């Protein structure tokens, strides 16, 4: 892959790298099934940190553009974007995109401002077709993308659903500027106030989340006499995590809860038989004995909540009174 990064650009290196790979996939330079370089190989080629490539690959996997095959590497997945690469109209599409971009540059737009223009026109086009726009706002790329896919499957053609993280929202003014007053932002209750401050014009709703089926089964299977440590990367998420464990593993007798930066956490986990970890707290598992069971606590949006509170908004029914309820997971 021949990828060039412009370090003087106002578009982040991560966005440039992701866009370059998407370009290779969508315009035929990389066909379905073609291999991609390893994280380390691409990092060395482009001159960036491996963690940057890793985050880009994670985002592309979440969008279904690439796939990892155990023991074989990473490959271009069969997606609608990849199929454009073999379409007869591909050259025309590429020429017209380039022409529009060239015109924007002549009018004085920077690349990131051009992205804002494009996002704005997409939002307008979607609105003109009676489809609303939903933003799923979370803290982690992979998890937030999975929440967005769950919501999109349920709302169908009523809305498009995009995923973004609080970090991206804070660091990208153009992203905040691209959100319209009619957009619906879904998030966790503990992020709701911050989302409202950052997006005063958007409708912000805290959605109810429940543990995934795999998480519920794992919690239910824990031995009642096991010593269990529960760890959240963020202290404000710990009450939600603890409540979910108590609800779906009410049979447990010995449970301690910790934020990842709790000084007492390593000592407490050293005696645990089971460690339950929120997304982003995986490093804490190193404090537990090697034989301890590790359970990743993953959420999914509550389908009942989407039916009762989100779909009515999309079909122009009145927004429920009061603010979003707390997660009861």
Secondary structure as GFF3:
##gff-version 3
##sequence-region A 1 329
A	DSSP	alpha_helix	13	26	.	.	.	ID=ss1
A	DSSP	beta_strand	35	36	.	.	.	ID=ss2
A	DSSP	alpha_helix	39	46	.	.	.	ID=ss3
A	DSSP	alpha_helix	50	62	.	.	.	ID=ss4
A	DSSP	beta_strand	66	69	.	.	.	ID=ss5
A	DSSP	beta_strand	73	76	.	.	.	ID=ss6
A	DSSP	alpha_helix	80	84	.	.	.	ID=ss7
A	DSSP	alpha_helix	90	106	.	.	.	ID=ss8
A	DSSP	alpha_helix	111	128	.	.	.	ID=ss9
A	DSSP	beta_strand	132	138	.	.	.	ID=ss10
A	DSSP	alpha_helix	141	155	.	.	.	ID=ss11
A	DSSP	three_ten_helix	156	158	.	.	.	ID=ss12
A	DSSP	beta_strand	159	165	.	.	.	ID=ss13
A	DSSP	alpha_helix	166	171	.	.	.	ID=ss14
A	DSSP	alpha_helix	173	177	.	.	.	ID=ss15
A	DSSP	beta_strand	184	187	.	.	.	ID=ss16
A	DSSP	alpha_helix	189	198	.	.	.	ID=ss17
A	DSSP	beta_strand	203	206	.	.	.	ID=ss18
A	DSSP	beta_strand	209	211	.	.	.	ID=ss19
A	DSSP	alpha_helix	213	220	.	.	.	ID=ss20
A	DSSP	beta_strand	227	232	.	.	.	ID=ss21
A	DSSP	alpha_helix	235	248	.	.	.	ID=ss22
A	DSSP	beta_strand	254	259	.	.	.	ID=ss23
A	DSSP	alpha_helix	265	269	.	.	.	ID=ss24
A	DSSP	beta_strand	274	278	.	.	.	ID=ss25
A	DSSP	three_ten_helix	282	287	.	.	.	ID=ss26
A	DSSP	beta_strand	293	297	.	.	.	ID=ss27
A	DSSP	beta_strand	299	301	.	.	.	ID=ss28
A	DSSP	alpha_helix	303	305	.	.	.	ID=ss29
A	DSSP	pi_helix	306	310	.	.	.	ID=ss30
A	DSSP	alpha_helix	311	314	.	.	.	ID=ss31
###
